Amino acid sequence: MRVALLSDCYLPRLGGIEVQVHDLAGHLAAAGHDVEVFTATHADTRAWTHEYEDGVLVHRLPLPVPGAPPVNPFARDEVRRRLAAGGFDVAHGHMGVVSPFATDLIGVALDVGLPTVVTWHSVVNRTAPLFRALGHARRWGRAGAALTAVSSMAAGCIARISDGVPVEVLGNGIDVTRWQPPAGRVRTAADEDGVVRVVGAIRFIRRKRPTAFVDVLRDVRARLDETVPGVRLEASLLGLGPQRRLVEAQLARHGIDWISLPGRVSRDELRELHWRSDIYLTTARSEAFGIAPLEARTAGLVVAAFAGTGVDDFITDGVDGILAESDTGLVDGITALAADPERLARMRAHNATTPPAQSWDRIVEATLDEYERARHLRAAAR
């Protein structure tokens, strides 16, 4: 099958959509499919390039000006020509909160008659009235596109703007063999040093609520000091972003030296940290999926997150982690786990030895099913 992946963002730009589209392309290619990526993200040059990267032909069509974001309203004709002449079987557009490049190219793919899948990777909530007024989801669905989103929560958001067009769940994938600890690294007993290690890996931006990460753990530490003084807490909040200085000031203001800010690390370094840790904490309230929590859960960490987010699709409260309704609920859950090292060890061992349902082989199979659904929908729309 010849597949065209359409995305504003792609590696080397870093982010959830970028990594997932790259990995999807690679896994589809490994399964024997011919994949080409069309993106407005530049690499070494802002000239338009068409080169193989990791076995996949990547068409980079950035705006040829310094500092330009990954959008390009002038690429439509070039992409139309390539899609029409390329013998593609399906196009797959990837949408964030605002994705003008993918939005344009999804319309182009439908115009040239390609079966088309659209996947939303972000939460369309506060912006729902705007997107409903623009009508893209409704028009694409009525033209025969297969509408999908990366989680049940995200799919519900898109269903509210699609005017009755069905929206299916097409989750993100994870390389289980890369993240799951080897047998010799699975920690099946309580740690003897009495230290509970917490990890977070985020972009330091407001919607990820990095300062709330610190506030939650401050409250956990205070409760443990009162009730179980033999248990100590250590934490690492990894990543970069504009709110990092706020967190640094917060730590200094409260004299906290047991939360470190290592910055951005490689995936291998993050995996190694996960294998030595106990709990992954995310305080984001609007997580469309949660790739970082899924990586942590696969690596054996107990995940503490908000209920009603995309994390619901791979975390069961009390089995894989803690799903809370509020910051106070997160404090309660983490405190209870830290005070019960045997329960914490059992949950850790369960996660380390039980792969999640989002392994890439299953996600590739589900993606191909959506491609087939798009073919039938397109035929019916004609």
C-alpha positions as CSV (number, residue, x, y, z in Angstrom):
1,M,0.0,0.0,0.0
2,R,1.2,3.5,-0.9
3,V,0.6,5.9,2.0
4,A,0.9,9.7,2.2
5,L,1.3,11.1,5.7
6,L,0.4,14.8,6.0
7,S,1.7,16.7,9.0
8,D,2.7,20.3,9.8
9,C,5.3,19.0,12.2
10,Y,7.9,16.3,11.9
11,L,11.4,15.5,13.2
12,P,13.8,17.1,13.9
13,R,11.3,19.4,15.6
14,L,10.5,17.7,18.9
15,G,7.0,17.0,20.2
16,G,4.3,14.3,20.5
17,I,3.0,14.6,16.9
18,E,6.4,14.8,15.4
19,V,7.6,11.6,17.1
20,Q,4.4,9.7,16.5
21,V,4.2,10.5,12.8
22,H,7.9,9.6,12.3
23,D,7.4,6.3,14.2
24,L,4.2,5.5,12.4
25,A,6.0,6.0,9.0
26,G,8.8,3.8,10.1
27,H,6.6,1.0,11.4
28,L,4.3,1.1,8.3
29,A,7.5,0.9,6.1
30,A,8.8,-2.0,8.2
31,A,5.5,-3.8,7.6
32,G,6.1,-3.6,3.8
33,H,4.2,-0.4,2.9
34,D,5.5,2.4,0.7
35,V,5.3,5.6,2.8
36,E,5.9,9.2,2.0
37,V,5.7,12.1,4.4
38,F,4.7,15.6,3.4
39,T,5.6,18.3,6.0
40,A,6.2,22.0,6.4
41,T,9.0,21.3,9.0
42,H,12.5,22.1,7.6
43,A,15.7,20.2,8.5
44,D,19.1,21.6,7.5
45,T,17.8,24.0,4.9
46,R,14.7,26.0,4.3
47,A,14.7,25.0,0.7
48,W,12.1,22.4,-0.4
49,T,13.7,18.9,-0.3
50,H,12.6,15.4,-1.2
51,E,15.0,12.9,0.5
52,Y,14.8,9.5,2.1
53,E,15.1,9.6,5.9
54,D,15.1,6.3,7.9
55,G,13.8,4.4,4.9
56,V,10.9,6.9,4.2
57,L,10.7,9.5,1.5
58,V,10.2,12.9,3.3
59,H,8.9,15.9,1.3
60,R,9.9,19.0,3.3
61,L,8.1,22.1,2.1
62,P,8.8,24.9,4.5
63,L,8.4,28.6,4.0
64,P,11.8,29.7,2.8
65,V,12.2,32.5,5.3
66,P,14.2,32.5,8.6
67,G,12.2,31.8,11.8
68,A,9.1,30.7,9.9
69,P,6.7,28.3,11.8
70,P,6.0,24.8,10.2
71,V,3.2,26.1,7.9
72,N,3.2,26.9,4.2
73,P,0.1,28.1,2.3
74,F,2.1,28.0,-1.0
75,A,2.7,24.3,-1.0
76,R,-0.8,23.2,-2.1
77,D,-0.1,23.0,-5.8
78,E,3.1,21.0,-5.4
79,V,1.5,18.5,-3.0
80,R,-1.6,18.3,-5.3
81,R,0.7,17.4,-8.2
82,R,2.6,14.7,-6.2
83,L,-0.5,13.2,-4.7
84,A,-2.3,13.0,-8.0
85,A,0.7,11.5,-9.8
86,G,2.1,9.3,-7.1
87,G,-0.2,6.3,-7.2
88,F,-1.1,6.6,-3.6
89,D,-3.8,4.4,-2.0
90,V,-4.5,6.5,1.0
91,A,-3.7,9.8,2.7
92,H,-3.4,10.2,6.4
93,G,-3.6,13.7,7.9
94,H,-2.4,14.5,11.4
95,M,-4.0,17.4,13.2
96,G,-2.9,19.4,16.3
97,V,-4.7,22.3,17.9
98,V,-3.9,24.5,14.9
99,S,-2.6,22.7,11.8
100,P,-3.0,24.9,8.7
101,F,-0.6,22.9,6.6
102,A,-2.4,19.5,7.3
103,T,-5.8,21.2,7.0
104,D,-4.9,22.4,3.5
105,L,-3.5,19.1,2.4
106,I,-6.4,17.0,3.7
107,G,-8.6,19.1,1.4
108,V,-6.2,18.5,-1.4
109,A,-6.1,14.7,-0.8
110,L,-9.9,14.6,-0.9
111,D,-10.0,16.8,-4.0
112,V,-7.8,14.4,-5.9
113,G,-10.0,11.5,-4.9
114,L,-7.8,9.8,-2.3
115,P,-9.3,7.8,0.6
116,T,-8.3,9.9,3.5
117,V,-7.9,9.4,7.3
118,V,-7.8,12.3,9.6
119,T,-6.3,11.9,13.2
120,W,-6.5,14.6,15.8
121,H,-3.7,14.5,18.3
122,S,-4.8,17.4,20.5
123,V,-7.8,18.3,22.6
124,V,-10.3,20.5,20.8
125,N,-12.2,21.8,23.8
126,R,-12.1,25.6,24.4
127,T,-11.7,26.1,20.6
128,A,-14.6,23.8,19.7
129,P,-17.0,26.7,18.8
130,L,-14.4,28.0,16.3
131,F,-13.7,24.6,14.7
132,R,-17.5,23.9,14.6
133,A,-17.9,27.2,12.7
134,L,-15.1,26.5,10.3
135,G,-16.7,23.1,9.6
136,H,-13.6,21.2,8.5
137,A,-14.5,18.0,10.4
138,R,-18.1,18.1,9.1
139,R,-17.1,18.7,5.5
140,W,-14.3,16.1,5.6
141,G,-16.6,13.5,7.1
142,R,-19.3,14.1,4.5
143,A,-16.7,13.9,1.8
144,G,-15.9,10.4,2.9
145,A,-12.9,10.9,5.2
146,A,-12.5,8.5,8.2
147,L,-12.3,10.8,11.2
148,T,-10.2,9.5,14.2
149,A,-8.6,10.8,17.4
150,V,-5.9,9.5,19.6
151,S,-8.0,8.7,22.6
152,S,-11.6,8.2,23.7
153,M,-11.6,11.7,25.3
154,A,-10.2,13.3,22.2
155,A,-12.6,11.5,20.0
156,G,-15.5,12.7,22.1
157,C,-14.3,16.3,21.6
158,I,-14.1,15.9,17.8
159,A,-17.6,14.2,17.7
160,R,-19.0,17.4,19.2
161,I,-17.9,19.4,16.2
162,S,-18.4,16.8,13.4
163,D,-22.3,17.1,13.4
164,G,-23.0,13.4,13.6
165,V,-20.1,12.0,11.6
166,P,-18.6,9.1,13.5
167,V,-15.2,9.5,15.1
168,E,-13.1,6.4,15.9
169,V,-10.2,6.0,18.3
170,L,-6.8,5.5,16.7
171,G,-4.3,5.6,19.5
172,N,-0.6,6.4,19.5
173,G,1.9,3.5,19.5
174,I,4.9,2.6,21.7
175,D,7.9,0.3,21.1
176,V,7.3,-2.1,24.0
177,T,10.6,-3.8,23.6
178,R,12.5,-0.5,23.9
179,W,10.7,0.7,27.1
180,Q,9.9,-2.5,29.0
181,P,12.7,-3.4,31.5
182,P,14.6,-6.6,30.9
183,A,13.9,-9.4,33.4
184,G,16.9,-8.5,35.5
185,R,15.7,-4.9,35.9
186,V,12.1,-5.7,37.0
187,R,11.8,-4.5,40.7
188,T,9.4,-6.9,42.4
189,A,10.0,-6.0,46.0
190,A,9.9,-2.8,48.0
191,D,13.0,-0.7,47.9
192,E,15.2,-1.1,50.9
193,D,16.4,2.5,51.1
194,G,13.0,3.9,51.8
195,V,13.1,6.4,49.0
196,V,10.2,6.8,46.6
197,R,11.3,8.3,43.3
198,V,8.9,10.3,41.2
199,V,9.5,11.3,37.6
200,G,7.8,13.8,35.3
201,A,8.8,14.6,31.6
202,I,7.0,17.6,30.1
203,R,7.4,20.7,28.1
204,F,7.5,23.6,30.6
205,I,4.3,25.3,29.3
206,R,1.2,26.5,31.2
207,R,-1.2,23.8,30.1
208,K,1.2,21.1,31.4
209,R,1.1,22.8,34.8
210,P,4.7,22.3,35.9
211,T,4.3,24.4,39.1
212,A,1.4,22.1,40.1
213,F,3.9,19.2,39.9
214,V,5.9,20.8,42.6
215,D,2.9,21.8,44.7
216,V,1.5,18.2,44.7
217,L,4.8,16.7,45.7
218,R,5.3,19.4,48.5
219,D,2.0,18.3,50.0
220,V,2.9,14.6,49.6
221,R,6.2,15.2,51.4
222,A,4.5,17.1,54.2
223,R,2.0,14.3,54.8
224,L,4.7,11.6,54.7
225,D,6.8,13.6,57.2
226,E,3.8,13.6,59.6
227,T,2.6,10.0,59.1
228,V,5.4,7.9,57.8
229,P,8.7,9.7,58.5
230,G,10.8,6.8,57.4
231,V,9.7,7.3,53.8
232,R,11.7,9.9,51.8
233,L,10.7,11.5,48.5
234,E,12.9,12.4,45.6
235,A,11.7,13.7,42.2
236,S,13.0,14.7,38.7
237,L,11.0,16.9,36.4
238,L,12.6,16.7,32.9
239,G,12.2,19.0,30.0
240,L,12.6,22.6,28.8
241,G,10.2,25.5,28.1
242,P,9.2,29.0,29.1
243,Q,7.9,28.1,32.5
244,R,11.1,26.5,33.7
245,R,12.2,29.7,35.4
246,L,9.0,29.8,37.3
247,V,9.7,26.3,38.6
248,E,13.3,27.2,39.5
249,A,12.0,30.2,41.5
250,Q,9.4,28.0,43.1
251,L,12.0,25.5,44.3
252,A,14.3,28.2,45.6
253,R,11.4,30.0,47.4
254,H,10.5,26.8,49.3
255,G,14.1,25.6,49.8
256,I,13.4,22.3,47.9
257,D,16.5,20.4,47.0
258,W,14.9,17.0,46.5
259,I,13.3,17.9,43.2
260,S,15.8,18.2,40.3
261,L,15.4,19.7,36.9
262,P,17.7,17.8,34.6
263,G,16.5,19.5,31.4
264,R,16.0,17.6,28.2
265,V,17.5,14.1,28.0
266,S,17.6,11.4,25.3
267,R,15.0,8.7,25.2
268,D,17.6,6.2,26.4
269,E,18.5,8.4,29.4
270,L,14.9,8.8,30.2
271,R,14.3,5.1,30.0
272,E,17.2,4.4,32.4
273,L,15.8,6.9,34.8
274,H,12.4,5.2,34.6
275,W,13.8,1.8,35.4
276,R,15.3,3.2,38.6
277,S,12.1,5.1,39.7
278,D,8.7,4.3,41.1
279,I,6.0,6.8,40.1
280,Y,5.3,9.0,37.1
281,L,3.3,12.1,37.8
282,T,1.5,14.3,35.3
283,T,-0.6,17.2,36.4
284,A,-1.9,18.1,33.0
285,R,-5.7,18.5,33.0
286,S,-6.2,18.3,29.2
287,E,-4.0,15.4,27.9
288,A,-5.2,14.2,24.5
289,F,-3.3,11.0,24.9
290,G,-0.1,11.1,27.0
291,I,2.8,9.6,25.2
292,A,5.2,10.3,28.1
293,P,2.9,8.6,30.7
294,L,2.6,5.6,28.3
295,E,6.3,5.3,28.1
296,A,6.6,5.5,31.8
297,R,3.9,2.9,32.4
298,T,5.6,0.5,29.9
299,A,8.9,1.0,31.7
300,G,7.2,-0.1,34.9
301,L,6.3,3.1,36.7
302,V,3.0,3.6,38.4
303,V,1.3,6.5,36.7
304,A,-0.5,9.2,38.7
305,A,-2.7,11.4,36.4
306,F,-6.1,13.1,36.1
307,A,-9.2,11.0,35.2
308,G,-11.0,12.2,32.1
309,T,-7.9,12.6,30.0
310,G,-6.4,10.4,27.3
311,V,-4.5,8.6,30.0
312,D,-7.8,6.8,30.8
313,D,-7.2,4.6,27.7
314,F,-4.2,2.8,29.1
315,I,-4.4,3.3,32.9
316,T,-6.9,1.6,35.1
317,D,-7.2,3.2,38.5
318,G,-5.7,0.9,41.2
319,V,-4.1,-1.5,38.7
320,D,-1.7,0.5,36.5
321,G,-1.8,3.7,38.5
322,I,-3.9,6.4,40.1
323,L,-6.6,8.4,38.3
324,A,-7.6,11.4,40.4
325,E,-10.2,14.2,40.0
326,S,-8.1,16.9,41.5
327,D,-4.6,17.9,42.7
328,T,-5.8,16.8,46.2
329,G,-6.7,13.4,44.8
330,L,-3.2,13.1,43.3
331,V,-1.7,14.0,46.7
332,D,-3.9,11.4,48.4
333,G,-3.1,8.7,45.9
334,I,0.7,9.2,45.9
335,T,0.8,9.5,49.7
336,A,-1.1,6.2,50.1
337,L,1.2,4.4,47.6
338,A,4.4,5.8,49.2
339,A,3.2,4.7,52.6
340,D,2.5,1.2,51.3
341,P,5.8,0.0,49.7
342,E,4.5,-3.6,49.1
343,R,1.5,-2.3,47.1
344,L,3.7,0.1,45.2
345,A,6.1,-2.8,44.3
346,R,3.2,-5.0,43.1
347,M,1.9,-2.3,40.8
348,R,5.4,-1.6,39.5
349,A,6.0,-5.2,38.7
350,H,2.6,-5.5,37.0
351,N,3.4,-2.6,34.7
352,A,6.9,-3.8,34.0
353,T,5.7,-7.3,32.9
354,T,2.3,-6.5,31.3
355,P,2.6,-4.7,28.0
356,P,0.0,-2.1,27.2
357,A,-2.5,-2.5,24.4
358,Q,-0.8,0.3,22.4
359,S,2.1,-1.7,21.1
360,W,3.1,-0.7,17.6
361,D,2.1,-4.0,15.9
362,R,-1.5,-3.4,17.2
363,I,-1.5,0.3,16.3
364,V,-0.3,-0.5,12.7
365,E,-3.1,-3.1,12.4
366,A,-5.6,-0.6,13.7
367,T,-4.2,2.1,11.3
368,L,-4.6,-0.2,8.3
369,D,-8.2,-1.0,9.4
370,E,-8.8,2.8,9.3
371,Y,-7.3,3.0,5.8
372,E,-9.7,0.3,4.7
373,R,-12.6,2.2,6.4
374,A,-11.6,5.3,4.5
375,R,-11.6,3.4,1.2
376,H,-15.2,2.3,1.8
377,L,-16.3,5.7,3.0
378,R,-14.8,7.4,0.0
379,A,-16.5,5.0,-2.4
380,A,-19.9,5.6,-0.6
381,A,-19.4,9.4,-0.7
382,R,-18.9,9.3,-4.5
